[in-house]
Amino acid sequence: MPEALTCINEALPKLSAEESWSLGEGFRVRGDIFAMIGDLAAARADYDQAYALGWDAEPGNALLLFETGDLDGALAALDRALQGMSWFHLQRRGNLLVNAACIAARGGRSAQASIYLAEIDAQPERWRQPATQALIAETKAALCEPSDPNGNRLLLLARQLWTSAGVDYHAARVRLQLARALLNSGDISGAKVEITAAERSARHLGSQRLEEEVAMLRHSLSQDSQSPVDGSMQALTA
């Protein structure tokens, strides 16, 4: 991602101020990169700049709102975008819908998530892209009860789809979701595999955000992997 950030930083000054859409899209993309790296303040500034240019910063803006605790604001932002009739909004409708569904599901709004999913399910031929299918799987996993093993199967599917699409950041992000689920179910060895793989991706991508999440899960892993052996406690090392 540092390379991607360098490229977009070099490209932005070359974009024509007369074509505000190109500048707006540039700021939107750079905002997404900053968000993945973990610089949320810079991401917010770029999303705001995209909007100031008359462009749309979704779904990145909504994801940032959700991740900073504003579920209602996130869904409202996506609902506004879904009402848009420009080429951007129509061409990206599937992406907007599935992100809205995933945010609603992760935020505990299962009924609202089902409404977004219903439109996607009604026209499955339109949403065959691996990234869209990955987010659909994530959404359905979030709608599962914690004791439902189908939740982990859906996360595995999402991880495979992100990997096949070549989107390493999201593949690593889902690995960490899966690791949390595996830890909660007592599968420490499975969680360890996912954490290790996500850590490699985080380092390769230069994502401080992912590295911090890995560190938190490593801490949980060290806590949960304590088991009594011959009257003593033996820690499983990572």
C-alpha positions in Angstrom: 0.0 0.0 0.0 2.9 2.5 0.4 3.5 2.1 -3.3 -0.2 2.8 -4.1 -0.1 5.8 -1.9 3.0 7.1 -3.7 1.3 6.6 -7.0 -1.9 8.4 -6.1 0.1 11.3 -4.5 1.9 11.7 -7.8 -1.2 11.5 -9.8 -3.4 14.0 -7.9 -1.5 17.2 -8.9 -1.8 16.1 -12.6 -5.5 15.7 -12.6 -7.4 18.5 -14.3 -9.2 21.0 -11.9 -11.7 21.4 -14.7 -12.8 17.8 -14.4 -13.8 17.8 -10.7 -14.9 14.1 -11.0 -11.4 13.0 -11.6 -10.0 14.9 -8.7 -12.9 13.7 -6.5 -12.3 10.1 -7.5 -8.6 10.6 -6.7 -9.3 11.9 -3.2 -11.8 9.1 -2.7 -9.3 6.4 -3.7 -6.5 8.0 -1.6 -9.0 8.1 1.4 -9.5 4.4 1.0 -5.8 3.8 1.0 -5.3 5.9 4.1 -8.1 4.0 5.9 -6.5 0.7 5.1 -3.2 1.9 6.3 -4.8 3.2 9.5 -4.5 7.0 9.1 -8.2 7.7 9.8 -7.7 11.4 10.1 -6.2 11.6 6.6 -8.9 9.4 5.3 -11.6 11.7 6.7 -9.9 14.7 5.2 -9.8 13.1 1.7 -13.4 12.0 1.8 -14.4 15.5 2.8 -12.4 16.9 -0.1 -14.1 14.5 -2.5 -17.5 15.7 -1.3 -16.3 19.3 -1.6 -15.6 18.7 -5.3 -19.1 17.4 -5.8 -18.0 13.7 -5.9 -19.1 10.8 -3.8 -16.8 9.2 -1.2 -18.9 6.0 -0.6 -18.6 3.4 0.6 -15.3 4.4 2.2 -16.9 7.3 4.1 -19.6 5.1 5.4 -17.2 2.4 6.5 -15.1 5.0 8.4 -18.3 6.4 10.1 -19.3 2.9 11.1 -15.8 2.0 12.4 -15.7 5.1 14.5 -19.0 4.4 16.1 -21.6 6.2 13.9 -23.8 3.3 12.6 -26.8 5.6 11.8 -24.6 8.0 9.9 -22.9 5.3 8.0 -26.2 3.8 6.8 -27.7 7.2 6.1 -24.7 8.0 3.9 -25.1 4.9 1.9 -28.8 5.4 1.6 -28.2 8.8 0.1 -25.7 7.4 -2.4 -28.2 4.6 -3.4 -30.6 7.4 -4.3 -28.1 8.9 -6.7 -28.8 8.6 -10.5 -25.3 9.5 -11.8 -23.1 7.0 -13.7 -21.0 6.6 -10.6 -24.0 5.7 -8.4 -25.6 3.4 -11.0 -22.4 1.6 -11.9 -21.5 1.0 -8.3 -24.9 0.2 -7.0 -24.1 -3.4 -6.2 -21.0 -2.3 -4.2 -23.0 0.3 -2.3 -25.8 -2.2 -1.6 -23.5 -4.9 -0.3 -21.5 -2.6 1.9 -24.8 -1.2 3.3 -25.9 -4.8 4.0 -22.6 -5.7 5.7 -22.6 -2.6 7.9 -26.2 -3.2 8.9 -25.5 -6.8 9.7 -22.4 -6.1 11.7 -24.2 -3.3 13.5 -27.0 -5.6 14.6 -29.6 -4.3 12.1 -30.5 -7.7 10.7 -33.9 -6.5 9.2 -32.2 -3.6 7.4 -29.4 -5.9 6.2 -32.0 -8.3 4.7 -33.6 -5.4 2.8 -30.3 -4.6 1.1 -29.6 -8.3 0.4 -33.1 -8.8 -1.1 -32.3 -6.4 -4.0 -29.0 -8.2 -4.6 -30.6 -11.6 -4.4 -33.3 -10.5 -6.9 -30.7 -9.9 -9.6 -27.8 -12.4 -8.9 -26.5 -12.1 -12.5 -25.6 -8.5 -11.9 -23.4 -9.1 -8.9 -21.1 -11.9 -9.8 -17.8 -10.0 -9.0 -15.7 -11.9 -6.4 -15.5 -8.8 -4.2 -19.3 -8.4 -4.2 -19.7 -12.1 -3.4 -17.1 -11.9 -0.7 -19.1 -9.1 1.0 -22.3 -11.0 0.6 -20.7 -13.9 2.4 -19.4 -11.6 5.2 -22.9 -10.1 5.6 -24.5 -13.6 5.9 -21.8 -14.6 8.4 -22.6 -11.5 10.5 -26.3 -12.5 10.4 -25.5 -16.0 11.9 -25.9 -16.7 15.5 -22.6 -17.1 17.4 -23.2 -20.8 17.8 -24.0 -21.4 14.1 -21.0 -23.1 12.4 -22.2 -21.8 9.1 -20.8 -18.4 10.2 -17.2 -19.6 10.0 -17.9 -21.4 6.7 -19.1 -18.2 5.2 -16.0 -16.3 6.5 -13.8 -19.0 4.9 -15.7 -18.4 1.7 -15.3 -14.6 2.0 -11.5 -15.0 2.6 -11.2 -17.3 -0.5 -13.1 -14.9 -2.6 -11.0 -11.9 -1.6 -7.9 -13.9 -2.2 -9.1 -14.9 -5.7 -9.9 -11.2 -6.4 -6.3 -10.3 -5.4 -7.4 -8.0 -2.6 -4.9 -8.9 0.1 -6.0 -6.2 2.6 -9.6 -7.5 2.7 -8.4 -11.1 2.7 -6.3 -10.3 5.8 -9.1 -8.4 7.4 -11.4 -11.4 7.1 -8.7 -13.7 8.4 -8.7 -11.6 11.6 -12.5 -11.9 11.8 -12.2 -15.6 11.4 -9.5 -15.8 14.0 -11.7 -14.1 16.5 -14.5 -16.5 15.8 -12.2 -19.5 16.1 -10.8 -18.2 19.4 -14.4 -17.8 20.7 -15.2 -21.4 19.7 -12.0 -22.7 21.4 -10.1 -23.5 18.1 -6.8 -22.0 19.1 -4.7 -23.8 16.5 -7.0 -22.6 13.7 -7.0 -19.0 15.0 -3.2 -19.1 15.2 -3.0 -20.1 11.5 -5.2 -17.2 10.5 -3.4 -14.7 12.7 0.0 -15.7 11.3 -1.2 -15.4 7.7 -2.8 -12.0 8.4 0.3 -10.8 10.0 2.4 -11.6 6.9 -0.1 -9.7 4.8 -0.1 -6.7 7.1 3.7 -6.4 7.0 3.7 -6.8 3.2 1.0 -4.2 2.8 2.5 -1.8 5.3 -0.8 -1.6 7.1 -0.3 -0.4 10.7 -4.0 -0.9 11.2 -3.9 -4.6 10.5 -0.7 -5.0 12.5 -2.4 -3.4 15.5 -5.3 -5.8 15.2 -2.9 -8.7 14.9 -1.1 -7.6 18.1 -4.4 -7.5 19.9 -5.3 -11.0 18.7 -1.9 -12.3 19.6 -2.5 -11.0 23.1 -5.9 -12.8 23.2 -4.2 -15.9 21.9 -1.5 -15.9 24.6 -4.2 -15.5 27.2 -6.5 -18.3 25.8 -3.7 -20.8 25.1 -2.8 -21.2 28.8 -3.4 -24.8 29.8 -2.5 -26.7 32.9 0.3 -29.3 32.3 1.5 -31.4 35.3 0.2 -28.8 37.7 1.9 -25.9 36.0 0.8 -23.5 33.2 2.4 -23.9 29.8 1.9 -21.2 27.2 1.6 -22.0 23.5 4.0 -19.7 21.7 2.9 -18.0 18.5 
